[in-house]
Amino acid sequence: MYKKLYRSRKDRMIAGVCGGIAEYFDIDPTLVRLFWVFAVLLGGSGILAYIICAIVIPNGDV
């Protein structure tokens, strides 16, 4: 059985990208959110990556 990557509908703060990635890899969403914050602070590419993920990754089921 394989998993699909979806944006989370139950664990979301902005668009559910971090929650969906955390569900996919079965890790704590806070760790994924911290990664995004560091990516933004270290070069700004995190903002662009988040926007692209929010557009490309489909919404998941509730």
N, C-alpha and C positions, 0 to 999 in steps of 0.2 A: 504494500500500500504506500502510495506517495502522497505528500502534502502539497497543497497549493498555497501560494502567498496571497493573502487578502488583507485589506485595511480593516482594522478592528472596528466594530460598531459598538462594543461594550466597554472597551478600554481605550478611549480616545481623549486627547486634550485639544488638538487642533483638527487634524484630518484622519487620525487613526493609523498613520504610517508606522510609528514606533510600536504601538500596541500590536499591530499585525506582524511586524518583523519579530517581536518578542514571542508571539504565539507560534510562529513558524519554527523558530529555533528553540522553543521551550525554555526561555530564560526570562528573567525579571524585566518588565518594561522600563523600569528606572535605569537599568544599565544601558539600554538602547537610547533612551533620552539623553543620558549623560554623554554618550558617544556623539550624538548629534550636536550637543552644545559645544563639545571640544572641537568638532569639525568646523563649526561656525566661527569659533574664536581663533582657531589656528590658520584660517585662510579664507573663510567666507564661502567656501565651496559647499558647505553643509546646507545653506539656504537653498541654493540651486538644486542640489540633490534631493532635498525634501520636497520641493515643488514638483520636480519631475516624478518622484515616487508617488506623490498625491494624485498626479494626473494619470500615471501609467497603471498603478496597482488598483485592481477593482475592489469595490466594497464587499465585505464578507457578509455572511448570514448572521442573524442575531443569535 
